[in-house]
């Protein structure tokens, strides 16, 4: 795959100061120009002021300028204009108005972390030591931005833009509801779901393992229980452990670990899941809260979108 990573996203929020402080506490490193960095992915989140919360920009990494020219040709066939030079391509996804960049970017290398030592039936791999996960004390630091979930009023058109135009591949689909798309070996980097208004549903941030998912969430909830949304649990589609929180602007954000990887396209068969989004969300975990499926500010976002038109 000539595409190889989700570089970054830019999100507009009304409460910029409070939301910036939240993501610094979440474990991202704040820089002086509005960017926040992960430990492996670098500068991956930018927050700017906007009247309502929304996804403004999304950047994807490609290997070479030839890739950009191929994408430009495909977008032209879809009737989408683009600006392209040797280093990057810019196009606006017509349904959501998200500005999408594809930039020639060096491939990121994920440092390998030692596998956690888990005892199990008939296994005593840890020996006479405590589980390392219970001894960790530092702040949880996300390794990278894993994916962003976009709500679109025209899910089919948005999916077509990202697949037939930009070149993302379909990993799995939920009938009439959502498509899990990848621009790397991760199971999904962009998830497009049908929605009554265009908005960003959530961002998802990779941590080392399931212990870091739990520790990160507990650190964020200490003194701030209202941040909790859903978790801990394990998704069915993608297989990852998860815990969802909510930032001051109303965006959901997820700590995750152990996502499915697709290292050989020929060995992966995309599945079309039936039964709706709620029934395919988890293998185990607490009940799905209604606010996850229909965020509490959805009506306000719809009014805001109508007033802008």
N, C-alpha and C positions, 0 to 999 in steps of 0.2 A: 504494500500500500504506500503510495507516494505521500499521502497525508499521514501524519505520525503523532500529533498531540493536540490537545486543547490548550492553546497558549494562555488566554486570559479572557475576562469578561469585564464590562463596565456597566454598573448599575446606578441608576438615578434614584435618590431617596430624598424625602422631604426633611427628615431629621438627621442631617449629615453629621453633626457633632456626636450625637448619642450613638448613631449606627457605627461610626468609625471607632468609638471606644469599645463597642461590643465586639467587633472583629479583632481588635487587638487583644481583648480578653479571650477570644475564641482560640487564639494561638498564632494568628498571622502577625507578621512583622510590619509595622507601619513605617512608611517612608515619607519624605517631606512633601511629595507632590501629589498626594492623594492615592498612591498605590500601596497595596499590601502584598507581602511576599510569603511564599511557603518555603519550606526547607529545601526542597528539591526542584520544584517548578519555577521558582523565582517570582517575579512580579506578575501576579495572576488575578488580582482583584483591584479595580479602581472604583471608588465611590465619588459621585458628583451630586450636586444639588439638583433636584427636580421636583415639580409640584406633586407628583404621585410616584410611587415606587414602580420601576419598570426596567427591563433589560434594554440597554441602549446599544451596546456593541459586544461582539463576540469575535475572538481571533483564533484561527486554526493554523497549525504549522504544516508546511509542505517542504519537500526536499529540494526542488529546483525551479528556476524560472520557466522551464518547459511545462511544469505542472500548472503554473498560473495561466499560461496560454491555453492549455487544454480546458481548464475550468471556464475561462472567458468564452470559448467557443460553445461549450455546453450551455452556459447561461444565455447566450445569444439565441440559441435554438429554443429556449424556453421563453424568449421575449423579455429577458431581464438584462438591463444595461449594467456594465461594469467598467471600472477604471483600473488599468493594469500597467505596471512597469516591471523592471527586472526583479524587484524585491517584494512586491505585494500586489494583491488584487483587492478591490473594494467593491462591494455590491450591497444593495439593500433588499432584504427579504420582503417581497411585496405585501404579504398578509399581515405581518407583525411590525413592519418598519424597523426591524433590528438591522443595524449596520454590521455587515459581516466582512471581516478581513481574513484573507488567506495570505500568510507571510512566509517567505523562505526562512526557515528557522532550523538551527542545529538540533539534532535529536537529543532528547534528555536521557541521561543514564540514571536509572534508579539504583542507589546503593543498596546492597543486599543486607538485610537485617537477619540475625540468627533466628532460626525457627524457635518459637517458644516451646519449653519442655512441659508437655502435658502427660500426667499419669493417666492410665486407663485400665480397664479390666485386663489383668495379666501383664500389664506394663508398669514398670517402675523406673522410667527413664530419668526421672529427676534425681533419683538417689536420695541421699540424706540431706537435701537442701530444701528451703522454702521455694514456692513458686515465685519466679522473678517478678511477675505481674503485681503481686501484692506488696512488693517492696519499693515500687516506683513512687517518687514524690514530686518530681518536677512538673512544670506546665506542659500540657500536651501540645505538640506542634504538628499541624497537618503537613504531610509531605508534599501534597500537590492538590490542585483542583481536579476533581475526577469528572464531574459532569454538571450540566445545567439543564433544568427542565423548563420548557417554554410552553405556556398556554397560548393556543392560536385559535382564532375564530374560523380559520380555514385550515384545518389540520392537514388535509390532503395536499393543498398547495404548498404549505410550509415544508412538509415532508418531501415533496417533489423537488423543491429548491435545494434542500440539503443533500438529497441522494442523486437525482439526475443532473443537478447543476454543480454543486460543490464537490460531490463525490464520496460522501459518507456512505457507509454500508449498513444495511439493516441487520441487527442481531436477533431481535424478536419483535413481535407486534401483539397488541391487544385489540381484538376486533372492534373497529369503529371508534377507538378511543385514543390509542397512543402507539408510538413507534420508538423503539430503542435503537439509536444510531451511533456508529462509532467512527472515529477518525484516528484510531490507534488500536493497540491490541486489547485495550479495556473493552469489556462487554458493551458499555455505552458511554459516550461523552456528551451527547445531546439527546434529550428525550423530548419529543414533540407530542403534546396531548391536546385533544379537543377542549375548547373552553368558550364561555360566552363573551369573554373579553380577552384581548391580548395582554399577557402579563408574565412575569417570571414567577414560577411556582416555588422552586428551591434550587439551591446550589449544594454540591456534595463534595466533601473534602476527605481525602484518604489519610488514614493514620496507620500505625504499624500493625496493630492486631486488635482483637476484640477487647482486650483489657484497656487499650487506649480509647476505644469507643466509649466504654463505660466510664473511665476516669475523666475523659474530656467533658462528657455530659454532666457528671457530678460536680466538676469544678465550676461549670457554667451555671448550674442550678443552685449552688450554695448561696443562699441569701436572695435568690431570684427564681423562685419556683414557677413564676408565670412564664418563664422562657420555655418550659417543657411543652412539647407537642405530642410526640409519639416515640416509644421505645422502652427498653431495648427489644430488638427483634431481629429476624432474618428474612430477607426478601426471598421470594420464589424466583422471579425473573431477575437474573444477575447474581443471585445467591449470596449477596453481601450481608454482613451484620450491619445494623443501623441504629441510630438514635437521632431524632429530629428535634430541633430547637427553633425558636423564632426570634429574629432580630427586632430592634425598636421600630423599624419601618414596616414590619409585617411580613418580611421575606422569611421563608423557612430555610434552614441550613442543616446539613446532615454530616455527622461524623460517620465514616464507614471503613470497613476492612474486609478483606477476603472476597473481592469481586471476581467473577468469572473472567478469564483471559482467553482471547481468541488468537492464538499464535499461528494458526494455520487455517485459512479460510475454508480450505477443502474438507477439513475435519469438523466444521461447525455447521449444523443445520438450523437455520432460523425457524422458530416455532410461532404459529399464530395461536395465541391463547384466547379462549372463549370464556364468557362468564362475567365480563366487566372488570374494571380496574380494581375495585375493592377486593374481589375474590382472588386476584392474582398477585396481590401486593406482598403477602407474607407466607412463609412456611410456618413460622411460629412468632408469637409476640402478643402484646395486649391488643384489645379491639381497636380497629382503625377509627380514630376520632373523626366525627363529621367535619370538623374544621380543616382537616387535612385535605379532604376531597373538595370542599367548598370553603375556601378561606373566608374569615369573618368580614374582611373588607372588600369582598368581591363585588357587592352591590355598589359600594362607593367608587371602586375602580371603573365599573361600567358607566356610572354617571359622569365621572371625570373624562372617560374616553369619548362620551357623547358630546360633552361640552367643548372638547377640543376640535371636533369635526365641524 
